[in-house]
Amino acid sequence: MPKIRAATVAEHHAQQRLALVRAARELLEGGDAEAVTFTAVARATGLARNSVYKYFPGRPELLAAVVEDAMPRWTDAIQSGMSVAGTPEEKIAAYVSSQLELVRSGEHRIAQALAGVRDATVVRESAARVHRELLTPLIGALTELGEEDPRRTALLLQGIVNAATTAIEAGDDHVAVTDRAVRMAVTAITGAAVGR
């Protein structure tokens, strides 16, 4: 029986599961989801390959757990940036710039690697949940501005962020792209409000 290094079996199980998730995350940071195998994750954590199955029934569930583990960092970064903003317009600017800072820091590489995972419904469902969670503070700011369809508008503004993300990942200047994306997002909202 393996040695337990926690106060309880449940704590040990949680620690081992988290170690596997973090090992998978490190492998994903290389940009290739195919590198995340139970063999590679087991090797990185010092567990036997068959022990990984005690924590995850399959690779898709492990990858989904990586998404779920990353979600608080993403949402916290965005909410933190938006919390110091005073006006709804400043909140929108903070929403855009916070996400693009995550891209600059390399945090988005995980999402990019996971985008290439085929036949993994559970991963797509986790990613969709994360994206809904990320939009929540933006929807709030748009509602505060009196936007008539805040969810749809948030999705369209996210399109600006997605395009800026692609530009930064292709090597474009982070500062220049962020500045332009922020101005486009705020202008789109304030211009739309004037046009109503």
C-alpha positions as semicolon CSV with decimal commas, in nm:
position;residue;x (nm);y (nm);z (nm)
1;M;0,000;0,000;0,000
2;P;0,138;0,347;-0,093
3;K;0,251;0,575;0,187
4;I;-0,005;0,842;0,272
5;R;0,143;1,187;0,325
6;A;-0,168;1,364;0,454
7;A;-0,382;1,372;0,768
8;T;-0,657;1,167;0,604
9;V;-0,700;0,936;0,308
10;A;-0,935;1,193;0,152
11;E;-0,669;1,466;0,180
12;H;-0,410;1,231;0,032
13;H;-0,645;1,154;-0,257
14;A;-0,704;1,527;-0,318
15;Q;-0,329;1,599;-0,309
16;Q;-0,252;1,320;-0,556
17;R;-0,532;1,430;-0,789
18;L;-0,408;1,789;-0,781
19;A;-0,050;1,671;-0,850
20;L;-0,176;1,485;-1,158
21;V;-0,369;1,791;-1,278
22;R;-0,066;2,017;-1,230
23;A;0,158;1,769;-1,414
24;A;-0,089;1,761;-1,705
25;R;-0,094;2,141;-1,702
26;E;0,286;2,159;-1,727
27;L;0,276;1,923;-2,024
28;L;0,005;2,137;-2,189
29;E;0,217;2,450;-2,148
30;G;0,436;2,305;-2,421
31;G;0,142;2,362;-2,656
32;D;0,064;2,001;-2,743
33;A;-0,231;1,826;-2,582
34;E;-0,111;1,495;-2,727
35;A;0,184;1,513;-2,484
36;V;-0,061;1,462;-2,198
37;T;-0,073;1,088;-2,158
38;F;-0,129;0,885;-1,844
39;T;0,225;0,752;-1,881
40;A;0,376;1,103;-1,896
41;V;0,162;1,233;-1,610
42;A;0,240;0,929;-1,395
43;R;0,612;0,971;-1,462
44;A;0,597;1,340;-1,367
45;T;0,426;1,264;-1,035
46;G;0,611;0,945;-0,946
47;L;0,299;0,731;-0,961
48;A;0,249;0,408;-1,149
49;R;0,055;0,455;-1,474
50;N;-0,233;0,236;-1,357
51;S;-0,263;0,451;-1,041
52;V;-0,374;0,746;-1,255
53;Y;-0,697;0,555;-1,329
54;K;-0,786;0,575;-0,958
55;Y;-0,825;0,950;-1,005
56;F;-0,944;0,987;-1,365
57;P;-1,136;0,736;-1,576
58;G;-0,969;0,864;-1,892
59;R;-0,760;1,134;-2,054
60;P;-1,057;1,363;-2,137
61;E;-1,153;1,380;-1,770
62;L;-0,795;1,468;-1,676
63;L;-0,786;1,745;-1,938
64;A;-1,124;1,875;-1,819
65;A;-0,983;1,886;-1,465
66;V;-0,697;2,103;-1,594
67;V;-0,954;2,348;-1,735
68;E;-1,145;2,349;-1,406
69;D;-0,820;2,406;-1,212
70;A;-0,726;2,701;-1,435
71;M;-1,069;2,866;-1,421
72;P;-1,027;3,042;-1,083
73;R;-0,699;3,200;-1,197
74;W;-0,863;3,333;-1,513
75;T;-1,181;3,457;-1,348
76;D;-0,992;3,605;-1,051
77;A;-0,758;3,797;-1,282
78;I;-1,049;3,942;-1,477
79;Q;-1,261;4,021;-1,172
80;S;-0,962;4,176;-0,997
81;G;-0,893;4,403;-1,294
82;M;-1,257;4,501;-1,322
83;S;-1,301;4,560;-0,948
84;V;-1,065;4,859;-0,947
85;A;-1,243;5,020;-1,242
86;G;-1,486;5,298;-1,156
87;T;-1,715;5,336;-1,455
88;P;-1,877;5,066;-1,671
89;E;-1,656;5,180;-1,961
90;E;-1,347;5,132;-1,744
91;K;-1,476;4,787;-1,647
92;I;-1,505;4,693;-2,014
93;A;-1,151;4,818;-2,074
94;A;-1,029;4,618;-1,774
95;Y;-1,210;4,306;-1,900
96;V;-1,027;4,324;-2,232
97;S;-0,684;4,415;-2,092
98;S;-0,702;4,152;-1,814
99;Q;-0,768;3,875;-2,062
100;L;-0,490;3,990;-2,290
101;E;-0,252;4,001;-1,994
102;L;-0,335;3,633;-1,936
103;V;-0,241;3,572;-2,299
104;R;0,087;3,761;-2,257
105;S;0,171;3,566;-1,943
106;G;0,132;3,234;-2,126
107;E;-0,179;3,130;-1,936
108;H;-0,373;3,102;-2,261
109;R;-0,133;2,841;-2,406
110;I;-0,324;2,578;-2,212
111;A;-0,653;2,677;-2,374
112;Q;-0,485;2,688;-2,713
113;A;-0,344;2,337;-2,667
114;L;-0,680;2,205;-2,549
115;A;-0,852;2,348;-2,856
116;G;-0,683;2,075;-3,057
117;V;-0,825;1,788;-2,850
118;R;-1,051;1,573;-3,065
119;D;-1,350;1,368;-2,949
120;A;-1,346;1,504;-2,595
121;T;-1,694;1,628;-2,513
122;V;-1,609;1,663;-2,145
123;V;-1,321;1,901;-2,228
124;R;-1,543;2,113;-2,454
125;E;-1,811;2,126;-2,184
126;S;-1,557;2,244;-1,925
127;A;-1,420;2,505;-2,165
128;A;-1,772;2,630;-2,242
129;R;-1,842;2,662;-1,868
130;V;-1,521;2,864;-1,823
131;H;-1,613;3,097;-2,109
132;R;-1,961;3,153;-1,961
133;E;-1,799;3,230;-1,625
134;L;-1,556;3,474;-1,788
135;L;-1,841;3,663;-1,956
136;T;-2,037;3,712;-1,632
137;P;-1,857;4,029;-1,512
138;L;-1,868;4,178;-1,862
139;I;-2,241;4,112;-1,883
140;G;-2,273;4,291;-1,548
141;A;-2,086;4,596;-1,675
142;L;-2,296;4,604;-1,991
143;T;-2,615;4,574;-1,788
144;E;-2,494;4,864;-1,573
145;L;-2,454;5,068;-1,892
146;G;-2,814;4,990;-1,988
147;E;-2,721;4,763;-2,278
148;E;-3,042;4,609;-2,415
149;D;-2,892;4,267;-2,492
150;P;-2,587;4,238;-2,264
151;R;-2,520;3,867;-2,322
152;R;-2,512;3,899;-2,701
153;T;-2,304;4,216;-2,680
154;A;-2,061;4,043;-2,442
155;L;-2,017;3,760;-2,691
156;L;-1,943;4,010;-2,968
157;L;-1,694;4,200;-2,751
158;Q;-1,529;3,868;-2,672
159;G;-1,473;3,840;-3,047
160;I;-1,246;4,146;-3,024
161;V;-1,054;3,977;-2,741
162;N;-1,027;3,655;-2,942
163;A;-0,889;3,840;-3,245
164;A;-0,641;4,026;-3,026
165;T;-0,538;3,697;-2,867
166;T;-0,466;3,551;-3,210
167;A;-0,257;3,857;-3,300
168;I;-0,052;3,841;-2,979
169;E;0,005;3,467;-3,013
170;A;0,122;3,527;-3,371
171;G;0,390;3,764;-3,238
172;D;0,226;4,105;-3,263
173;D;0,317;4,362;-2,998
174;H;0,117;4,298;-2,680
175;V;0,095;4,662;-2,573
176;A;-0,013;4,788;-2,915
177;V;-0,269;4,513;-2,965
178;T;-0,411;4,555;-2,613
179;D;-0,441;4,931;-2,655
180;R;-0,621;4,893;-2,987
181;A;-0,851;4,616;-2,859
182;V;-0,945;4,817;-2,551
183;R;-1,022;5,126;-2,760
184;M;-1,227;4,921;-3,007
185;A;-1,431;4,755;-2,731
186;V;-1,504;5,077;-2,542
187;T;-1,580;5,270;-2,862
188;A;-1,811;4,994;-2,982
189;I;-2,011;5,021;-2,661
190;T;-2,011;5,396;-2,617
191;G;-2,080;5,448;-2,989
192;A;-2,365;5,198;-2,979
193;A;-2,510;5,374;-2,675
194;V;-2,503;5,710;-2,859
195;G;-2,667;5,555;-3,165
196;R;-2,966;5,422;-2,970
